[in-house]
Amino acid sequence: MRIDWNVDHVIAQCSKMYRGAVDPHATGFVNWPCKQDLYRVKFAVDEMLANTSTFAGEQEWLEELEKEKMWKTLNGKM
């Protein structure tokens, strides 16, 4: 398989959805569809991950990401 996507671009697109969902200058008519799009992405990714194999080193990698997330939360950088 050829990897022809850019994960940073995917995350940037999700960030746009997030900004739309939390925009204080927009109404719920704008915010809610943005949040719905985030849910659609989340549910799709959750389903895809549930149907993949577990790989060597995966658990350690996930634990490292969780530690980074915890440190950001503790330092108030979320």
OpenMM code with the backbone's topology and positions (N, CA, C; nanometers):
from openmm import Vec3, app, unit

residues = "MET ARG ILE ASP TRP ASN VAL ASP HIS VAL ILE ALA GLN CYS SER LYS MET TYR ARG GLY ALA VAL ASP PRO HIS ALA THR GLY PHE VAL ASN TRP PRO CYS LYS GLN ASP LEU TYR ARG VAL LYS PHE ALA VAL ASP GLU MET LEU ALA ASN THR SER THR PHE ALA GLY GLU GLN GLU TRP LEU GLU GLU LEU GLU LYS GLU LYS MET TRP LYS THR LEU ASN GLY LYS MET".split()
positions = [
    Vec3(0.0836, -0.1179, 0.0000),
    Vec3(0.0000, 0.0000, 0.0000),
    Vec3(0.0878, 0.1240, 0.0000),
    Vec3(0.0507, 0.2184, -0.0798),
    Vec3(0.1201, 0.3466, -0.0861),
    Vec3(0.0490, 0.4456, 0.0061),
    Vec3(0.1227, 0.5066, 0.0982),
    Vec3(0.0640, 0.6059, 0.1876),
    Vec3(0.0622, 0.7381, 0.1127),
    Vec3(-0.0588, 0.7804, 0.0723),
    Vec3(-0.0707, 0.9029, -0.0075),
    Vec3(-0.1604, 1.0059, 0.0607),
    Vec3(-0.1650, 1.0011, 0.1931),
    Vec3(-0.2404, 1.1006, 0.2683),
    Vec3(-0.1436, 1.1733, 0.3612),
    Vec3(-0.1914, 1.2821, 0.4185),
    Vec3(-0.1107, 1.3613, 0.5088),
    Vec3(-0.1868, 1.3735, 0.6403),
    Vec3(-0.1372, 1.3071, 0.7431),
    Vec3(-0.2078, 1.3052, 0.8715),
    Vec3(-0.2186, 1.4455, 0.9299),
    Vec3(-0.1203, 1.5298, 0.9080),
    Vec3(-0.1288, 1.6673, 0.9582),
    Vec3(-0.2438, 1.7425, 0.8918),
    Vec3(-0.2689, 1.7139, 0.7649),
    Vec3(-0.3810, 1.7770, 0.6944),
    Vec3(-0.5144, 1.7271, 0.7515),
    Vec3(-0.5232, 1.5983, 0.7798),
    Vec3(-0.6454, 1.5412, 0.8381),
    Vec3(-0.6726, 1.6066, 0.9735),
    Vec3(-0.5685, 1.6189, 1.0561),
    Vec3(-0.5841, 1.6821, 1.1872),
    Vec3(-0.6221, 1.8290, 1.1710),
    Vec3(-0.5633, 1.8962, 1.0738),
    Vec3(-0.5973, 2.0371, 1.0488),
    Vec3(-0.7436, 2.0511, 1.0096),
    Vec3(-0.7939, 1.9602, 0.9294),
    Vec3(-0.9350, 1.9628, 0.8908),
    Vec3(-1.0239, 1.9433, 1.0139),
    Vec3(-0.9860, 1.8503, 1.1005),
    Vec3(-1.0633, 1.8285, 1.2234),
    Vec3(-1.0555, 1.9513, 1.3136),
    Vec3(-0.9424, 2.0186, 1.3152),
    Vec3(-0.9285, 2.1409, 1.3937),
    Vec3(-1.0231, 2.2492, 1.3434),
    Vec3(-1.0440, 2.2557, 1.2130),
    Vec3(-1.1402, 2.3514, 1.1571),
    Vec3(-1.2811, 2.3186, 1.2064),
    Vec3(-1.3147, 2.1903, 1.2088),
    Vec3(-1.4461, 2.1497, 1.2592),
    Vec3(-1.4605, 2.1892, 1.4055),
    Vec3(-1.3555, 2.1677, 1.4824),
    Vec3(-1.3571, 2.2026, 1.6245),
    Vec3(-1.3770, 2.3532, 1.6427),
    Vec3(-1.3021, 2.4331, 1.5689),
    Vec3(-1.3171, 2.5784, 1.5809),
    Vec3(-1.4594, 2.6217, 1.5464),
    Vec3(-1.5193, 2.5569, 1.4482),
    Vec3(-1.6586, 2.5867, 1.4148),
    Vec3(-1.7542, 2.5469, 1.5255),
    Vec3(-1.7221, 2.4376, 1.5942),
    Vec3(-1.8089, 2.3878, 1.7008),
    Vec3(-1.8022, 2.4740, 1.8261),
    Vec3(-1.6905, 2.5432, 1.8471),
    Vec3(-1.6739, 2.6223, 1.9704),
    Vec3(-1.6748, 2.7723, 1.9452),
    Vec3(-1.6998, 2.8139, 1.8230),
    Vec3(-1.6984, 2.9565, 1.7892),
    Vec3(-1.8048, 3.0312, 1.8693),
    Vec3(-1.7635, 3.1218, 1.9592),
    Vec3(-1.8609, 3.1928, 2.0411),
    Vec3(-1.9414, 3.2969, 1.9627),
    Vec3(-1.8959, 3.3307, 1.8438),
    Vec3(-1.9653, 3.4301, 1.7619),
    Vec3(-2.0687, 3.3667, 1.6687),
    Vec3(-2.0718, 3.2337, 1.6676),
    Vec3(-2.1674, 3.1627, 1.5823),
    Vec3(-2.2842, 3.1150, 1.6678),
    Vec3(-2.3917, 3.0809, 1.6013),
    Vec3(-2.5088, 3.0280, 1.6718),
    Vec3(-2.5027, 2.8758, 1.6710),
    Vec3(-2.5919, 2.8154, 1.7466),
    Vec3(-2.6016, 2.6696, 1.7483),
    Vec3(-2.6303, 2.6113, 1.6116),
    Vec3(-2.6919, 2.6921, 1.5249),
    Vec3(-2.7187, 2.6443, 1.3891),
    Vec3(-2.5898, 2.6214, 1.3121),
    Vec3(-2.4832, 2.6891, 1.3514),
    Vec3(-2.3517, 2.6711, 1.2888),
    Vec3(-2.2669, 2.5759, 1.3720),
    Vec3(-2.2672, 2.5955, 1.5050),
    Vec3(-2.1838, 2.5132, 1.5929),
    Vec3(-2.2204, 2.3657, 1.5886),
    Vec3(-2.3500, 2.3362, 1.5943),
    Vec3(-2.3945, 2.1972, 1.6038),
    Vec3(-2.3549, 2.1135, 1.4822),
    Vec3(-2.3715, 2.1589, 1.3584),
    Vec3(-2.3259, 2.0770, 1.2456),
    Vec3(-2.1750, 2.0507, 1.2476),
    Vec3(-2.0993, 2.1464, 1.2973),
    Vec3(-1.9544, 2.1251, 1.3081),
    Vec3(-1.9248, 2.0138, 1.4086),
    Vec3(-1.9955, 2.0168, 1.5212),
    Vec3(-1.9774, 1.9117, 1.6209),
    Vec3(-2.0236, 1.7769, 1.5659),
    Vec3(-2.1312, 1.7764, 1.4901),
    Vec3(-2.1782, 1.6516, 1.4286),
    Vec3(-2.0709, 1.5936, 1.3367),
    Vec3(-2.0037, 1.6795, 1.2614),
    Vec3(-1.8959, 1.6317, 1.1739),
    Vec3(-1.7834, 1.5690, 1.2555),
    Vec3(-1.7495, 1.6302, 1.3685),
    Vec3(-1.6472, 1.5710, 1.4558),
    Vec3(-1.6906, 1.4337, 1.5040),
    Vec3(-1.8170, 1.4208, 1.5439),
    Vec3(-1.8684, 1.2895, 1.5859),
    Vec3(-1.8609, 1.1882, 1.4720),
    Vec3(-1.8962, 1.2299, 1.3511),
    Vec3(-1.8917, 1.1376, 1.2367),
    Vec3(-1.7504, 1.0871, 1.2144),
    Vec3(-1.6525, 1.1760, 1.2256),
    Vec3(-1.5120, 1.1353, 1.2105),
    Vec3(-1.4735, 1.0407, 1.3236),
    Vec3(-1.5110, 1.0773, 1.4468),
    Vec3(-1.4776, 0.9933, 1.5624),
    Vec3(-1.5344, 0.8526, 1.5480),
    Vec3(-1.6631, 0.8435, 1.5152),
    Vec3(-1.7258, 0.7121, 1.5030),
    Vec3(-1.6620, 0.6302, 1.3905),
    Vec3(-1.6293, 0.6947, 1.2794),
    Vec3(-1.5655, 0.6240, 1.1687),
    Vec3(-1.4279, 0.5725, 1.2094),
    Vec3(-1.3491, 0.6562, 1.2762),
    Vec3(-1.2153, 0.6149, 1.3191),
    Vec3(-1.2249, 0.5053, 1.4243),
    Vec3(-1.3169, 0.5198, 1.5211),
    Vec3(-1.3346, 0.4158, 1.6232),
    Vec3(-1.3667, 0.2811, 1.5589),
    Vec3(-1.4547, 0.2814, 1.4598),
    Vec3(-1.4913, 0.1564, 1.3925),
    Vec3(-1.3724, 0.0974, 1.3173),
    Vec3(-1.2984, 0.1825, 1.2490),
    Vec3(-1.1811, 0.1343, 1.1748),
    Vec3(-1.0769, 0.0761, 1.2688),
    Vec3(-1.0496, 0.1448, 1.3801),
    Vec3(-0.9508, 0.0945, 1.4758),
    Vec3(-0.9950, -0.0378, 1.5368),
    Vec3(-1.1237, -0.0522, 1.5617),
    Vec3(-1.1750, -0.1767, 1.6200),
    Vec3(-1.1550, -0.2957, 1.5268),
    Vec3(-1.1406, -0.2682, 1.3988),
    Vec3(-1.1267, -0.3755, 1.3005),
    Vec3(-0.9837, -0.3953, 1.2529),
    Vec3(-0.8868, -0.3381, 1.3248),
    Vec3(-0.7470, -0.3582, 1.2873),
    Vec3(-0.6790, -0.4509, 1.3866),
    Vec3(-0.5668, -0.5046, 1.3460),
    Vec3(-0.4870, -0.5915, 1.4327),
    Vec3(-0.4125, -0.5074, 1.5359),
    Vec3(-0.3622, -0.5745, 1.6384),
    Vec3(-0.2746, -0.5105, 1.7361),
    Vec3(-0.1319, -0.5410, 1.6944),
    Vec3(-0.0467, -0.4392, 1.6958),
    Vec3(0.0894, -0.4535, 1.6458),
    Vec3(0.1903, -0.4453, 1.7591),
    Vec3(0.3073, -0.5023, 1.7350),
    Vec3(0.4158, -0.4971, 1.8326),
    Vec3(0.4501, -0.3516, 1.8605),
    Vec3(0.4606, -0.3174, 1.9878),
    Vec3(0.4957, -0.1816, 2.0274),
    Vec3(0.3775, -0.0864, 2.0337),
    Vec3(0.2612, -0.1320, 1.9905),
    Vec3(0.1437, -0.0449, 1.9873),
    Vec3(0.1027, 0.0012, 2.1266),
    Vec3(0.0976, -0.0902, 2.2218),
    Vec3(0.0539, -0.0549, 2.3566),
    Vec3(0.1483, 0.0473, 2.4190),
    Vec3(0.2785, 0.0285, 2.4007),
    Vec3(0.3757, 0.1221, 2.4557),
    Vec3(0.3613, 0.2601, 2.3922),
    Vec3(0.3362, 0.2640, 2.2626),
    Vec3(0.3175, 0.3903, 2.1906),
    Vec3(0.1937, 0.4627, 2.2422),
    Vec3(0.0851, 0.3871, 2.2608),
    Vec3(-0.0377, 0.4463, 2.3131),
    Vec3(-0.0185, 0.4975, 2.4555),
    Vec3(0.0541, 0.4220, 2.5371),
    Vec3(0.0801, 0.4665, 2.6739),
    Vec3(0.1610, 0.5955, 2.6747),
    Vec3(0.2562, 0.6085, 2.5842),
    Vec3(0.3362, 0.7308, 2.5734),
    Vec3(0.2485, 0.8497, 2.5344),
    Vec3(0.1572, 0.8284, 2.4401),
    Vec3(0.0650, 0.9359, 2.4017),
    Vec3(-0.0253, 0.9760, 2.5181),
    Vec3(-0.0704, 0.8779, 2.5952),
    Vec3(-0.1542, 0.9069, 2.7120),
    Vec3(-0.0770, 0.9882, 2.8160),
    Vec3(0.0512, 0.9551, 2.8358),
    Vec3(0.1341, 1.0311, 2.9292),
    Vec3(0.1475, 1.1759, 2.8825),
    Vec3(0.1723, 1.1953, 2.7526),
    Vec3(0.1833, 1.3306, 2.6975),
    Vec3(0.0528, 1.4069, 2.7173),
    Vec3(-0.0586, 1.3405, 2.6937),
    Vec3(-0.1900, 1.4035, 2.7116),
    Vec3(-0.2104, 1.4434, 2.8574),
    Vec3(-0.1712, 1.3553, 2.9498),
    Vec3(-0.1864, 1.3834, 3.0916),
    Vec3(-0.1004, 1.5032, 3.1313),
    Vec3(0.0229, 1.5092, 3.0841),
    Vec3(0.1102, 1.6222, 3.1175),
    Vec3(0.0535, 1.7530, 3.0633),
    Vec3(-0.0017, 1.7504, 2.9424),
    Vec3(-0.0636, 1.8716, 2.8872),
    Vec3(-0.1801, 1.9151, 2.9745),
    Vec3(-0.2595, 1.8184, 3.0193),
    Vec3(-0.3749, 1.8498, 3.1048),
    Vec3(-0.3270, 1.9080, 3.2376),
    Vec3(-0.2287, 1.8460, 3.2981),
    Vec3(-0.1772, 1.8928, 3.4274),
    Vec3(-0.1142, 2.0310, 3.4162),
    Vec3(-0.0541, 2.0597, 3.3020),
    Vec3(0.0092, 2.1896, 3.2807),
    Vec3(-0.0871, 2.2931, 3.2237),
    Vec3(-0.2121, 2.2537, 3.2038),
    Vec3(-0.3133, 2.3472, 3.1545),
    Vec3(-0.2938, 2.3870, 3.0098),
    Vec3(-0.2406, 2.2975, 2.9283),
    Vec3(-0.2130, 2.3297, 2.7880),
    Vec3(-0.3063, 2.2596, 2.6918),
    Vec3(-0.4261, 2.2284, 2.7330),
    Vec3(-0.5219, 2.1608, 2.6443),
    Vec3(-0.5871, 2.2573, 2.5518),
] * unit.nanometer
topology = app.Topology()
chain = topology.addChain("A")
for resn in residues:
    res = topology.addResidue(resn, chain)
    for name in ("N", "CA", "C"):
        topology.addAtom(name, app.Element.getBySymbol(name[0]), res)
